[in-house]
Each structure stands twice: as C-alpha cells, then as structure tokens.
Amino acid sequence: MPLASIAWPPVHCDDASPHSSAIHVNLTSFIHSSKHIQNEVFSVPEVPYLIEAMAAIVGGEDAVVERKIFSATYCTIPPLGHGGDMCDAYLELAKYGVPILPYPMPCAGSTGPASLYSDTAVANAESLSALVLFQMAEPGTPIIFGHAAGVTNFGLGSFMEGAPESTLINGALGDMARFYGLPNTQSGCLSDAKAPGPQASIEKVLSTLPLVLSGVDVVQGTGELDTSQLLVQEQIVVDHEIACLCKRFRDGVDVSDAKDHLADVVAAGPGGHFITRASTREACRSDEFFLPTLCDRNSYEMWEALGQPDVYDNARQKVSEILSEPLKNPLTDDVVGELEAIMRKAERELAARA
C-alpha cells in the first residue's frame, strides 16, 4: 500500500518456541517487507538477536543507529504502570538509538477513569513517564508519542475502538504531541465490526478522518477488525482507499497561481464550457482530483455489466493481483540466510536458557 509507511507484524509464530517467537516474528517481517517494521520486544535476551539481524540488513551496528529500520512499541500498563521485563528490554534497545513508541491504552470506564478528559490525562501521563524514563537512561532516545486509548462497552465490560469517543481521546492526545513538539502515532482506522461490511466502513472512516484533519502523523489500524483481533487482507486495501480519501481532505484546496484558471472563465464566457480546455485535460491527470481504485463511478449500465461489484469485491481482486506479483525490494539471498541462521540460533540458545 503506497501510503503505508510502517508495518506491524500481523501474525504470531505459534510453531516456534515461546522464548524465541518474537525474534521469529520480527526477522520474518524483515524478510517479507521493505517497510519500516514496528513491533514489541518482550525481554532483554531477545535484544542481541534483533540488533544482529538489523546489522546484517543495513551493514553493521553503526548503520543500525543511523538507518532506524525498526522501532519498538512500548505498551504501558494502565493505569500508570510499566512492565518490568519489557521496560528492561527497551532500556537496552535505547543504547542503539532504536525509536520507542510509548503506546498507552487506558480504557475509559475500566482501566482508565470514566471521563474522556480524565482518560486523556492518564494516557498522556503514561506517555510522559515513558519519555522521561528513556531520556534519563539514554538522552536523545527517539520517542514517538503514541496512544491507543479506548472506551468501555458498558454492556459487556469490553474494550471498544470503533466508538467515536475513542477517536476523540486519541485525537486529543495527538494535540498534546504537537504541543510537546513530538512526532506521534495514534490508533485509528478501527472498527468493532466482526466482519468486513457497512459497520466496518462507517467506523473506520469516522475513526480516521478526524485524526488526519487534526494533523496526526501516523494513524495505526489498517486492515484490522473485531477490535484489532482480526486482520483481513481485503480490508487492508479498503482502508488504504479510506486513507487516500482522508489525505485528499487534508491536502485541501490549492490556491497557488498555477490553479488560477480565471482566464479560462473569461475565454469561455457566460454559458460556455470547460471540457475542451487545456487546463481541464491537465487537471484530470493531476493529484487535485482523486481517482478511487475501489469505489465505483461507472454508469449504472456499466456497473451492471461488470457484475455489480462492491468495494470489497474490488478489494479482493486487488489482493489477488498483489499476491501474484513478486516481492518488492527483496533482501539478497545471503542476508535472508543470515536472518534464518539468527532465528535458529535464538531458538536454540533462548530455549536452553529457559
């Protein structure tokens, strides 16, 4: 997906030892994606294998610090807590300049106070505490100010992401990130729907557009359904179209001199037409007018002749096309072999230490 800048590993390696499964997940992600990888690291013993793998990819530990092909998601424990093993691991990662994404998830009404304002304050405090912790340990550690706050489903006591209140909290935390002058990631493009369809589309648009328009740097949640318990391939493609539409809103109206076509208005005159103007031919191929790849804009007769496809039909076709293509920007066979050897070594050595 062209607008996607970060990949979160979508699976867990249940066929690997639990002591090394996170290593398998992260290194397999490096093998199959050239995008920046962002994921969790759970314990200090995992860190050397991750650093060794990144060094193999970018050409040494100095390049690991410089290139930053991986960042670490650090989920605090609401309310106002930190996990010991993960915290220790991230203190080690900070020595290599690995960017850290504090990612508090207080749930208003359960693990956070039942007030959007107060829940925002708790999430903000958790992120600030992580920032202070890692800066004290390693001054200059890159920090991404992130949040994935939610609200309680008061009928079930469960966590909700697709509710408008969740977006309001995360949007407010995006405002706080800008106040501090920090890059930020906010949880969005989310839905509590159990399957692709109208509910997913409604909730994903409403949990994306406000964040984009308010200036959030990265919106995380593409492709996920059922409160981020389910990843659906065609939903990734649909969500990318949602992202493109939201970006078009954010880009706004270009009022530069290049968009001053008032001379055409004079030339066409009252009752005239603009379809044959050179500026129109240029505009139809420009970024000013977004052309969707999934939403249908054909006539009714053309749509009917195509088999009456909907957005998800088109998305499934797009998924098939993507998966039939060769891997983009693949690592060399030698580097892949090194990563596979590191995974085997981690499997053997971490299991022996357990």
N, C-alpha and C positions, 0 to 999 in steps of 0.2 A: 504494500500500500504506500503510494508516494508520500502522503502526508505523515505517515508513521515514522517517528524519529527514534523510538525506544521499543525494544521487545521485552516483554515479561514472559519467561518460560511458561508454556501453557499446561505442562504435564508434570507428574511426579514419577520417578523411576522406582516403581514397586518391585522390579526384578533385580534391583541392586541392594546391597546391604544398607540398612538404615543409617549406618555410620558414614557411608560414602555417597548416599543417594543424591545429596545436594551437589556434590562435585560432579556426578554424572549429569545432573540436570544442567548445570552451568556450562560445562565443557561441551555437551551435546548441542547446546544453544549456540555456542561459538562456531561449531562446525556447520550448522544449518542456517545461520543468519549472519549477514554482514552488518546489521543494525547494532546500535549500542544495546548491550544486554544489561538489564536491571533486575536484581533478584536478592534474596536473602542469603546470608551465611550464618550458620547456627552455632558454630563453636570454633575455638582457636585452632584446633588441629586441622581444620579444613583450609585455613588461610594459605599455608605454603604451597599447597597444590594449585589453588586458584592463581596465585602470583606466578608460579612456574608456568602455568598454561598461558597466561596473558603474555609473559615474556617470550614464550615460543611463537606466539602470533605476531607480536609487534617488534621483536628483535632485542630483547633484553629488559632488565628491570628499570633502567633509566627511561626507556621508552614507555614502560607501563605508567610511570608517573606523568609523562608528557601526553600520551595519547588518550588515556582515560576511556577505554573501550567498555568498561564495566562500572556500574555504580550499585551501591548496596542499600536496599530498602530496610529501614530500621523501625519496626513496629514497636512503639512503646506499649506499656500495659496500663490501660485506663482503669481507674483514674490515677494519673500522676505517678506511674510506676515505670521501672526499667527492668529488663530481664538480664540476669547475671551473665549467662553463657554468651548470649548474642552480643551484649554490651562489650564483653572482653574481646570477642572476635573483631568487633568493629574498631576497637582501640588499636588492634594490630593492623587492620586494613588502613587506618588513618596514617600509619607510618609510611605507606606507599602512595599517599595522596589520592586514595580512592574516594570519589564523591559519595557522600552519605545522604540518603533521603529519609529524615525522620518522618514517620507516617502514622500519627496518632489516629485512633478510630473510636473515640468515645461515642457512645450511643445514647442520645438524649432520652432520659427516662429509665435507663438501666445502668450502664457503666459510666454514664455522664448525667449531669443534672437535667431535669425535665423543663428546660428553657433553652431556646435557640441561642440566646445571648450568652447564657452561662456555659452552655456546652461549647460554644465557640471559644470562650475564655479558657476552659480546661484544655481543649485541643491545642490552643496557642501556647499555653504554659508548658505542655509536654514537649512541643517542638523547641521552644526556647531552652528548656532544660537540657535537651539533647545537644543543641547548638553549643551551649556553654560547656557541657561535658567534653565534647570532642575538640573544641577550641582550646580548652585548658590543657588537654593531653597533647594535642598536636596543633599549635597555632597555624592558621591558614588552611585547615582541612576544608575542602569544598563542601558546602552544605546546600542542599535543595530543600526549600521549606515546603513540606508536603503534608497533606491531610486526606483522610478518608472517613470523615465523621458521618454518622447516620442517625436515624431516629428509631425509636422502639415501635413495633407493631403492638399496640396496646391490647389487641385481641388475643395475641399469641405470645407476646413477650420476646419476639424475634427481632433481628436487625433488619432494617429496611434501607435500601439505597435509592430506589426509584422515586421516593416521595419528594415533593417539592421542597420540604423543609431541609432535607439532606443537602440539596443543591444550595439553598440559602446559607447554610452553615459553611460549606466548602467555598462558596463564593466570597463570604466574609473573610475567611482565612486567606484567600488569595489577595484580598485587600490588605491584610496585615503583612503579607510577604512583601508587597510593593512598598508599604510603609517602612519596612526594615531594609529595603533595597536588596532583597534576596530573590534569586530565581525560584520558581515554585511549580509544583505538580499538585493538582487537585483531582480527587476522584470524581468522575463524571461519565457521561455517555453510558448510564447504568439503568438497569431495569430489574424489577422483582418478578417480571413475567417468567413463566416456566418454559416457554417455547417462543420461537420467532412469530411475529404477528403484530396486530394493531397495538396491543398494550405495550409491547417492546418498543415499537416505533414512537409512540406518544411519549413514553417516559424517557427514552434516550434523547430525543430532540430537546425536551424540557430540562434535562439534566446536563446538556451540552451547551446550548446557545447562550444561556446567561453567563456561564463561565468564560466562554470565548469572548463575548462582548465586553466583559469586565476586565479582560486583559490577562487571564491566567495563561502561563507559559505552556504547560503541558496538561492535557486532560487525559486521565488514565481510566480505561474501562472498555476499550473497543472489543467487540465480539462477545462480551460476557452477558449472560442471562441468569435468572434464578438467584439474584443477589450475589453475583460473582461466583456461583458454584458450578456454572456450566459455560463452556466455551463452544460456540457454534461457528463453523468456518464461513458459511454464507452471511452470518451476522457481522463478521469482520468486514466483509465487503459492503454491506448495507451501512454499517457505522462509518466507514470511510466516506461514503457519499454524504452522510449526515455531516461529517466533519468538513467536507468541501463546501457544503451549503452554508454552514456556520461561518467558515472562513470568509466566504463571499460577503456575508453580512458585516463581518468585522472589517474587511477591506474598505467598505463604504463607497462613497461617490468621489471619483477623481475629478477635481476641479482645476486641473492644470491647463495650461494654454493648449496642450495637444487635444484636449477634449472640448475646445471651443469650436463648435460647428455652426455658429450663428450665421456665418457667411452662406452656408447651405440653405438656411432658412430664408435668407434674402433671395437666393437664386431660385428656390422652389416657389416662393411667393404664396399668397393665400390660395388654399385649395390644391397646392402642389403635392408632390410625393417624393420620398427619400430612398425608395428601394433601389434605384439605379445609381445613387451617388457613390463615388469612390470611397467616401468616409464610411458608408454603410458596409461595403464589401470588406473594408479593413476591420470594422468593428465586429463583424460576425465571426472573424477568426481570432479575435483578441480575448484576453482574460477578463474583459469587462463584463462579458455575458457568459455566465457559467453554463456549460453544456453537460447535463447529467448523463451518466452511463447506465443507470438502473431505472430511474423514473421515466415513464413512457410519455412522450409528447407527440406521438403519431396521431393521425386522424382516427376516428372510431373504426372506419373500414380497414385501415392499415393495421391497427391493433388487433382487430378480429382475425385478419388474415394471418397474423403472426401466431395465433393460437391463444390470444387473450392473456399474455404473460403478465404476472405482477412483479413487484420489486424483488421478491425472494426467488422467483423463477429465474430472473435475470442474474441474480447474485449467484445462484447455484451454477449457472452456465459459466460465469466468470471464474468461480472457484475451480471448475474443471479445466478451464483454459490455463489458469495459473499453475496448477499442479502438473500439467502436461509439459510445462516448459522446463528447461534446465535450471539448476540452481544458479542464482545470480551471485557474482563476486565470490566464487568458492575459494576456500583455502587450498593451498597446494597439498598434494598427497603426503609430502614429508611432514608438514605441520599437522595434518589430520592424524598421521601416525604417531606423532609426539603426544598429541592430546589423548589419543586412545591409550597410549602407554601410561600416561599420568593417571588416567582413570583406573586402570588395572592396578597400578601401584597404590593408589589411595584405597581401593577396595581391599587389598591385601594388608596394608600397614594399619589402616584405621580399625579393621576388624580385629587385628592382633592386639591392639591397644585397649580394646573394649573389655 
